[in-house]
Amino acid sequence: MRVGTRGSALALAQARTVAQALGDAELVPIATTGDRDRRGAQVRDKGRWVRELDDALLRGDVDVAVHSAKDVPAELPDGIALVAAPRRADARDALCGASALGRLPAGARVGTSSLRRAAQLRALREDLEVVELRGNVDTRLRRLADGDYDAIVLALAGLQRLGRADAATGILDELVPAAGQGVLALTARAGDDAARAAVAGLDHADTMTCLRAERALVRAIDADCATPVGAHAALKDGRVVLRAFVGREDGGAWLRDELDGPAGEPDALGAEVARRLLVAGADEVLGR
């Protein structure tokens, strides 16, 4: 088996666990458009993080590709299939530099690369100075240590996978995570039964159910990289509970919703929460 992955430290760490589980499969690092073009979240092309990996699959250069699920567009290209999602890591956002959002002083400078996080931070604390922060995890933590920021927000799962969980000084339960946050998405060529069978043992049914609900919401609300939308599903008593957030980047307007539905119908649940948000004015909130 040949496993395609982006070449960042986090992507390699994530893909390495999959390769090991497949019997020390060969890792094939591939640079994506997103790796080369660092213009930020304002670029509305989510496929820039996965397109070259999709192309490698379609050419037969790799058998499986490993992604952070939050980077995978809600609509997959022809010939590509989502074939497995291993057990989810912690989906929450981590605060680095303070124990809680309420402990930050007025005017504190908080760094994040995510429009979703920025919108929620500003909605919760309009006095904060939320500013863009780019670079890999080590670069962001170094800039925090250098005093460029009072605090920064990162995905807890990424810190854990890099062995940097100690950098998380607080957990932001009040933020709705990105759809797919903490989940690895394994893709393969549609119809490649051998690849699907090879990774079947890595698939965690509950994780895939939750991921389907979150992706259905994002798809129905037509969100992309530049859309401040959060979606997080969890199973409780045999039902899927889906939380959602839609907000303006400046924090001046936002919507939240929560709904549960049967575990066997996650796509319908995601579509229904999206419908409710749209009826409540999500397009207006997003300036569409």
C-alpha positions in Angstrom: 0.0 0.0 0.0 1.2 3.5 -0.8 -0.3 6.3 1.5 -0.4 9.8 0.2 -0.1 12.8 2.5 0.8 16.4 2.7 4.4 17.0 3.8 3.9 19.1 6.9 5.0 17.8 10.3 1.4 17.3 11.4 0.2 15.7 8.2 3.2 13.3 8.3 2.5 12.4 12.0 -1.1 11.7 11.2 -0.4 9.7 8.1 2.3 7.7 9.9 -0.2 6.2 12.3 -2.3 5.0 9.3 0.7 3.6 7.5 1.8 1.7 10.6 -1.7 0.3 11.0 -1.6 -0.9 7.4 1.6 -2.9 8.1 4.2 -0.1 7.6 2.8 1.0 4.2 4.9 3.4 2.2 4.4 7.1 2.9 4.3 9.4 -0.2 4.5 13.1 0.7 2.9 15.4 -1.8 3.0 19.2 -1.9 -0.5 20.8 -2.4 -1.5 24.1 -3.7 -2.3 25.2 -0.1 1.2 24.3 1.0 2.7 26.5 -1.7 0.2 29.4 -1.6 0.0 30.9 1.9 -2.5 33.7 1.2 -4.6 32.5 4.1 -8.2 31.6 4.8 -9.6 34.3 2.6 -8.9 32.1 -0.4 -12.2 30.4 -1.0 -10.8 27.2 -2.5 -10.9 24.4 0.0 -9.7 22.0 -2.6 -6.2 23.6 -2.5 -5.3 21.3 0.4 -6.3 18.1 -1.2 -6.3 18.5 -5.0 -2.8 17.1 -5.7 -3.6 14.1 -3.4 -6.8 13.5 -5.4 -4.8 13.6 -8.6 -2.2 11.2 -7.3 -5.0 8.8 -6.4 -6.6 9.0 -9.8 -3.2 8.5 -11.5 -2.6 5.4 -9.4 0.5 6.9 -7.7 -1.0 6.2 -4.3 -3.7 3.8 -3.1 -5.0 5.8 -0.1 -4.7 9.5 0.9 -4.8 10.7 4.5 -6.3 14.1 5.3 -7.4 16.2 8.2 -11.1 15.8 7.6 -11.8 19.5 8.1 -9.7 20.2 5.0 -11.7 17.9 2.7 -14.3 19.7 0.6 -17.9 18.7 1.3 -18.3 17.7 -2.4 -15.7 15.1 -3.4 -14.5 15.2 -7.1 -15.6 12.4 -9.5 -13.6 9.2 -8.9 -12.7 9.9 -5.3 -14.5 8.3 -2.3 -14.3 8.7 1.5 -13.6 5.2 2.6 -12.7 5.4 6.3 -12.5 7.6 9.4 -10.5 6.3 12.3 -11.6 7.0 15.9 -11.8 10.7 16.5 -9.3 12.6 18.6 -10.4 15.5 20.8 -12.3 17.9 18.6 -12.1 20.9 20.8 -10.1 24.1 20.3 -7.2 24.8 22.7 -6.1 28.1 24.1 -2.4 28.6 24.5 -1.2 31.3 26.8 -4.1 31.6 29.2 -6.2 29.1 31.2 -9.5 30.5 29.9 -10.8 33.2 27.6 -12.2 35.1 30.6 -8.7 35.3 32.1 -7.3 37.4 29.2 -7.1 41.1 29.9 -9.1 43.6 27.9 -7.4 44.3 24.5 -5.4 41.1 24.6 -3.9 40.1 21.3 -5.2 36.6 20.2 -3.8 34.8 17.2 -5.6 32.4 14.9 -5.7 31.5 11.2 -9.3 30.4 11.3 -12.2 32.7 10.4 -14.5 30.4 12.4 -12.5 30.9 15.5 -12.1 34.6 14.9 -15.9 35.1 14.6 -16.6 33.1 17.8 -13.9 34.8 19.8 -15.1 38.3 18.8 -18.7 37.3 19.5 -17.7 36.2 23.0 -15.2 39.0 23.7 -15.6 42.1 21.5 -12.7 43.7 23.5 -10.1 41.3 22.2 -7.8 42.1 19.4 -8.1 39.0 17.2 -5.4 38.9 14.6 -4.2 36.5 11.9 -1.5 34.0 12.7 -0.1 31.7 10.1 2.7 29.1 9.9 3.0 25.5 11.3 2.3 24.7 14.9 5.9 25.2 16.0 6.1 28.6 14.3 2.9 29.7 16.0 4.0 28.5 19.4 7.3 30.3 19.0 5.6 33.5 18.1 3.5 33.2 21.3 6.7 32.6 23.3 8.3 35.6 21.7 5.5 37.8 22.9 3.9 38.6 19.6 0.6 37.4 21.0 -1.0 37.2 24.4 -2.6 33.9 23.5 -3.3 31.8 20.4 -5.9 29.2 19.5 -5.0 25.8 18.0 -6.8 22.5 17.5 -6.2 20.3 20.5 -6.0 17.2 18.3 -3.1 18.6 16.3 -1.2 19.5 19.5 -1.7 16.0 20.8 -0.6 14.3 17.6 2.6 16.3 17.6 3.3 15.6 21.2 2.7 19.2 22.2 -0.4 18.8 24.3 1.4 20.6 27.1 1.2 23.8 25.2 -2.6 23.8 25.7 -3.2 25.9 28.8 -7.0 26.0 28.4 -9.8 24.3 26.5 -12.4 26.4 24.7 -15.5 24.4 25.2 -17.5 27.5 24.3 -16.3 27.4 20.6 -18.1 25.1 18.1 -15.3 23.2 16.3 -14.9 23.0 12.6 -16.7 20.2 10.8 -14.4 17.2 10.9 -12.0 18.6 13.4 -10.0 15.9 15.2 -10.9 13.3 12.4 -8.6 11.8 9.9 -10.4 11.2 6.5 -9.1 8.4 4.3 -9.9 8.7 0.6 -9.3 6.2 -2.2 -10.3 5.8 -5.9 -14.1 5.1 -6.1 -14.5 1.5 -7.0 -11.1 0.4 -5.7 -12.4 -2.5 -3.6 -8.9 -3.6 -2.6 -8.1 -0.2 -1.0 -11.5 0.0 0.7 -11.0 -3.5 2.1 -7.4 -2.7 3.3 -8.6 0.3 5.4 -11.9 -1.2 6.5 -10.4 -2.2 9.9 -9.4 1.4 10.6 -12.9 2.8 10.2 -14.7 3.8 13.4 -18.4 3.6 12.8 -19.4 6.3 15.3 -16.8 8.7 14.0 -18.0 8.2 10.5 -21.6 8.8 11.5 -20.7 12.1 13.2 -18.5 13.2 10.3 -21.3 12.5 7.8 -23.7 14.8 9.8 -21.1 17.6 10.0 -20.2 17.4 6.3 -23.9 17.3 5.3 -24.4 20.6 7.2 -21.5 22.2 5.5 -22.6 21.0 2.1 -26.2 22.2 2.6 -25.1 25.6 3.8 -22.6 25.9 1.0 -19.7 26.7 3.2 -16.0 27.0 2.2 -12.7 28.0 3.6 -13.8 31.6 4.0 -17.1 30.8 5.7 -17.2 31.1 9.5 -19.1 28.0 10.2 -18.7 25.4 13.0 -20.3 22.0 13.2 -19.8 19.3 15.7 -21.7 16.0 16.2 -21.6 13.5 19.0 -23.5 10.4 19.8 -25.6 10.3 23.0 -28.0 7.6 24.0 -28.0 6.2 20.5 -28.8 9.5 18.8 -26.6 12.1 17.1 -26.5 15.5 18.7 -25.3 18.2 16.2 -24.2 21.7 17.3 -23.7 24.4 14.7 -22.4 28.0 14.6 -22.6 30.6 11.8 -21.2 34.0 12.3 -19.9 37.2 10.8 -16.1 37.5 11.0 -16.3 40.7 13.0 -18.5 38.9 15.7 -21.3 41.4 15.2 -23.9 38.8 14.2 -24.1 35.1 14.7 -26.5 32.1 14.9 -26.2 28.9 16.9 -28.4 25.8 16.8 -28.5 22.3 18.3 -30.6 19.3 17.2 -30.5 15.6 17.6 -31.6 12.8 15.3 -31.4 9.1 14.7 -27.9 7.7 14.4 -28.9 6.0 11.2 -29.7 9.3 9.4 -26.8 11.6 9.9 -27.0 13.2 6.5 -30.6 14.1 7.0 -29.8 15.7 10.4 -27.0 17.8 8.9 -29.3 19.0 6.1 -32.0 19.9 8.6 -29.8 21.9 10.9 -28.5 23.8 7.8 -32.1 24.4 6.7 -33.0 25.8 10.2 -29.9 28.1 10.1 -30.8 29.4 6.6 -34.4 30.0 7.6 -33.1 32.0 10.6 -31.0 34.2 8.3 -27.6 32.5 7.9 -27.2 34.0 4.4 -27.7 37.5 5.8 -25.3 36.8 8.7 -22.7 35.6 6.2 -23.3 38.6 3.9 -24.5 36.5 1.1 
